[in-house]
Amino acid sequence: RDRSVSRGLGDVYKRQFLHCAKIEARRISAMTKYSHQNAVDLFVRMVQVDSPSFSESAMVDFIENEVKTLGWDCKILRQRINMRDLEDDVKERLPADELEKETEQIQIVIEADEAGKDKAPVFFAAHIDTVEPGKGIKPVFTDDGKITSDGTTVLGSDDKSGVAAIMAAVDETLKSGKPHGKIVLVFTALEEKGLLGARFVPIKDLGVKYGFVFDTVGSVGLAVERVQHSYGVTINMQVADIANHANGALKPNALTYACELINELPKGVINEEDYTFSQITSLKTTNEPGYMVPDKAEIKGTIRSFIPEEALTLRKQYEAIIKRFKRENLTVTYKLGSLKTMGYDHSKTEIGNLMLGNAQKIFEEMGIEFKRGRTGLGGHDASVYVKEGVPTLVLSCGMQNIHTTKEWIYVEDLHNCTELIMRLIDKA
């Protein structure tokens, strides 16, 4: 009977060993054509560093220590961020508690070596903050070649997959002895809060000609060709002389008027081809203590289009409707934000087409299908850099199902992204 128990335990251990070996074999098999295990190892360590928005200092410490350990000859620029230093129109959109916060981000400057002085100075960027739940992340390798979280948090591949691939690619390039031009790494905080960290990056002073942001969903092979132009809309309404008794409920109040105005404003998709649309995004009301009905209302909306002229036309329509909206005892104030110049279209500029063309050639060399994408909602730090006059192309880095506890990434995409960056450095 004892021998039977021993055999039983042996079978259990054997099955466990074979299961682990199977996972490891599939993990290794995911390193298909290109092998950059340093990127995978770095990514796994990075996602275990807590760095939700406004708590990025731990990741800045991690990156600085990693760079020093790797022995790079470079300049490390830690940058303290204070929300009070943002532009007034940006601060108006932030909750009061966030205005009091501070955090950090980091830039790394590697000068060209002697043989690479004729190469173009280029930057590579990604963001280091994550959404919540983003603390205590436990990465898990799956049988089908993925990395996931344990299901209780996000994974953080948005955007630590980009950070890890960039650092791994640069380290391999430096250790290979291949000629390289000036390389600048930009790792931002607060991207998830509306591209706030990128606003503090002195991108024009870093001496780069163009750059790449690795931060969009999908397997490696996607380039974002164009991004929308957008306006923010804020409308405030206040009703005077609302009675603080039952009769007050019989009269039009701020909520009533807000609904009437919203009904008049253009909403939905106006141009499907170029994704021109406007939409109301929030409606808030307040009332004085003891009063039955709201005397104040705030309406917020957005206007977006790939075509700047169409976005401007919608903006003018909004303004005309708001101006002519008159009601008894009602005061209406509004703010239509100036064009954020978030939008761009690389297919319409010489350097944009050059960047897209070079990326396509590299993908073809790597045997990866090239796709051109466009972004409607959301955004990337690239929009800020383009606004500052520095051409920037957004490329995918493998993240999938982002902003959920089901987020994942293929191990293969970490290898491919690292290979891509090494080739971009070589062809600069």
N, C-alpha and C positions, 0 to 999 in steps of 0.2 A: 504494500500500500504506500509506503514511503517512497519507493521508486516511482510509483505512479504519480504521486504528488510532485516529485522532482521533475519528471518528464513534463507534467502540466505547466509548472512554472517555467521550465525551459522553453516550452512552446510559446508562452506569453512573452518572454523576453525576446525570443527570436522574432515574433511578429512585430514587437515594438521596434527592434533593430531594423528590420526590413522596411517598416513604415518610415522611420527616420531616414534610412538610406534612400528610399524612394523619393522623399521630399527633396533631399539634397541633390539627388541625380536630376530631378526636374528643375531645381533651381539652377544647377550648373548648365543644363541643356538650354536654359533660356538665354545663356550667353552665346547666341548663335554665331553670327559672323564676326562680331567685334567683342573683344574681351577687355572690359575696364572694371574689374572687380572693386577697385578703389572707390569708384563712384557709388557702388551699391553699399559697401561698408560705411562710407561716409554718410550716405543718406540715412541708413539705419541708426547711426549714432545721433545725427542731427534731429530727427523727428522725436527723439527722446528728451530733447532740450525744450522745456516749456517756453513758448514765446507768443502767446496771444497778443493782439494789438494792445499797445501801451505797456507791454512787458517784454520788450525785445532785447534788453541789456544782456540777458544770459546768452542769447545767440551771438551777440556782438563779441562777448567774452570768448565763446567757443571758436568763432572764426579767427579772432586775433591769435588765440593760443595755437590753433591748427596751423596758421600761416607761419608762426614762429617755429613750431615743431618741424614743419616741412623745410624750413631754412630758406625761404624765398628772399631774394634781394629786392626789397620793395619799400614803399612808403605806406604806412597804415594811418588812415585818417578816421578817427572816431568822431562822430558828429552828434552833439547833444541837441535834442529837438524840444522846443517849448511852444505849446499851442498858441500862446499869446503873440508869437512872432508871425503867425499866418496873416494873410490878407484879410481885410475886414469882411469882404463878402463871403469868404470861406468860414470865418469865425461865426458868422451869423447862423450858419447851418449846423453848428455843433451844440450838443447839450452843454449846459452850464458846467457840469462836473468835469467834462472832458477838457474844457478850456483851462483847467487848473493843472492838467497832467503834463508830464515830461517823459521822454524816452530817448533811445539812442539808435543810430544806424552807422554804417561803416562803408568806406571806400578804400580800395587798395590800388596803388599805382605802381606798375612795373615798367620801367623804361626799356626802350628797344636795346637789343644787344648790337654789337658792331656790325654783324652781318645782316641785321634786319632793319637798319636805319632808313632804308628806302620804302619800307612797308607802311601802309596807312595806319595811323593810331586809331585803335578801335576799343569800344567798351562793351562789356557783357554785364547784364543786369538781371536781378530777380529780387523778390521781396522775402523778408525773413519773418514776418508776422503771420499768424494763422487765425482762423475764426475759432469760436468756441463750439463745442467742448474740445479744447486743445491742450489740456494739462494731463500729464501722466499717460502719454501715448505709448502703446505697446505694439510695435510692428510685428506682423505675423507673415511668414512665408507660406503660400498655399501650394497645393499640388499642381495647379495649372500655371505656375510661373508668375504669380502676382505677389505683391506685398500689400497687405491690408492692415487696418488697426484691429484691435480685439473686439471691435463693435461697440465700445463704450465712448469712443472719442472719434474725431476726425483723424485722418492719417497724417496730414501735414505735407502731402506731396505738392499741395498748393501753398507755398511755392518752393519747398525745400528740395524738391527734385531738381529744379532749376539751379538752386544754389550749389547743391552737391555736384551736379554735372559740370558746372562752370569751374569749380575749384579743382575737381579731379582732372579736367582737361588741361587747365593751366599748369598743374603740377607735372603732368606727364610731358607736356610741351617743354617745360623748363628742364626737366631731367633728361629729355631726349637730346638736347644740344642743338636742336633745329633752330635756324634763324627765326626771330620773331620781332615784330614791331612793338611799339608802345601798347601795353594792354592795361586797361582800367576796369576794375571790377566794382560794380555799384550794387550794394545790398541794402534795400530800403526797409524802413519801418512803416507801419500805418497804411499800407496799400489797401488793406481791407476796410479802412475807414474813409475811403474816397481818394486814394492816391496822394495822401497828405505828405508822406515822407519824401516822395519824389520832388515835391515843391521846394524842399530845402537843399536838394542836390545842386551844387554849383557846376552843372553839366557843361556850360560853355567855358568854364575856367579850367576844366580838366584836360584840355588839349586833345580832344578826340574828333575824328572826322565823321564818324557814324557809329552805330551800335546795334545791339540785339538784346531784346528782352525775352527771356524764356519764362512764359507765364500764360499759357492758354491750354484749354482742354483738348485731349486727343493724342493719339500715338504720334511719335516723331514723324514729321513729313508735312506738317501743316504750317503755312505762313499766313499771317493776317494781312490781307491786301488793303483793306480800308476800314475805317472806324467812323462812327457817326458824329455829326455836329449836334450840339444840344444846348438848350436853354432851360434854366430852372424858373419856375413860376411860384410866387407867393402872394396871396390875396388876403387881406385882413378886413373884416367887417365889424362895425360896432353900431348897435341900435341904442338910441337915447330914449329916456322917459318910459322905460318898461315898468309897469306897476308891480309892486311886490305882494299882490294878492291874487285871488282867483281870476279876476278880470284880465290879468296879465297873460293868461294862457289863451285868451281869445284873440289876441292881437298878433300880427306877424312878428317873429323874433329873428335873431341872427341865423339860426339853423334854417328857418324857412327861406330867408333871403339867399343863404348860401346854396341851398338846393336849387333855387330858381336860376341863380347865376350859372351853376355847374351845368344845368340843362341847356343853357344857351351856348356854352363854349364848345368848340369842335373837339371831338374825341374819337379815338380809334385810329385805324390805319387809313391814311389818305392815298398813299402810293405804295402798293405792295412791292413793286420792283426795287425801289430804292428805300423801302422801309421808312417812309415818312409817316410819323404818327404823333399824336398828342394824347395825354391821359392824365386824369386826376389821380394823384397818388395818396393823398390823405385829407381828412376833414376833421378838425378839432373845434370843440365849442367850450366856452366857460360861462359861468353865471355868478352873480354876486351871492354871498351867503344869505339864505332865507328867501331868495327869489326862485320862482318856479321854472322859469324859462331862460335860455341862454341869451346874453346880450352881446357876446363876442363870438366870432367864428374865424378860423384860419383855414384857408384852402391852399394846398400845395399840388403842383403838377409838373409835368415834364413835356418838352417839345424836342423831338429828335428827327434827324434825317441824314442820309448819306449825301444829300444835295444841300449845300449851305443856303442856296436861294430859296428852297422849299421850306427849310427851317425858319428862315427870316420871314417868309410870307405868313406862316402860322403864328409867329410871334406878333406880327402886326394885327392879325385877326383877333388874337387874344386881347391886345391892348385896346382896340376899337370897341370890342364888346364890353370890356370892363369900364371904360370911360363913359359909355352911354347908359350903363346900368344905374338907374336912379330909383330910390324908394324913400317913403316918408320916414324921417328921423334916422336915416341910415348914412353912415360915413364909410366910404370904401377907400382903402389905400392898397397899393400893390407894388410889387417889384418883379420885373422881368430881367433876370440876370443877363449881363453882357455875354456874348458868345464865348463859351469857354475855350473855343478852338481845340476841343478834344478831337474833332474830326480830321481825317486826312485820307488821301487816296494815293497810295504808292504807284499805282498804274498810270498816274497822270504827271509824274515827275521823272526827270532823267535819272537821278540817283536812286529813286525808289524802284524804278524798273531794273536798274543795275543790281541792286541788292536782291530783288526777287529772282532775277536771272542767275546770279551767282549761287543763291541758295538752291535753286532748281538743279543746277549742274552738279552740285555736291550730292544732293539726294539721288540723282540719277547714277552717279559714280558709286554710291553706297547701295544701290539696288532698292531704294525706298521710293514708293509712290509719292509724288509731290502734289499737294493740294493748296489752292488759294482759298482763304476764308475771309469772312467779313464779320465784324462784331456789331451787334445791335445794342443790346443791353450790357450793363457792366462796363468795364474799362481796364486799361493797363497803364502802368507807369510810362509807357512809350508816348502816350498822349501828351504828357507834360514835357517830355524831352523834345518832341516834335514842335510843340508850341514855342519852346526856347530856341528853335532853329537848328536842332541836331537831328538829322535823319535817323530813324529808329525802326527796326523791323521786329515784330513780335513773332516768335516761333513756339510751337508746341513742345512740351517736354514730358508728355506721357500721363499727366494727371487725369483721373477719371472720377466721376460721381463726386466732385468736390463739394465742400460745405455740407457734407453729410457724414454720418458714422459708417456709411458703406463705401467711403472713398477708397480707391485702390490705384495701383500702378503696375504695369508689367516690368519685371526685372530687365527684360530685353530693351525697353525704352530708355532705361538709365544708361545702359551700354551704348545705345545708338545716339543718344543726346550728347554723351561725352565725346564720341567719335566725331559727330557733327561739329562741335565747338573746336576741336583740335584742327579740323580742316578749315574752318572759318579763320582761325588764327593764321594758319599756313598760307591761305590765299588772300590775306588782307592787303 
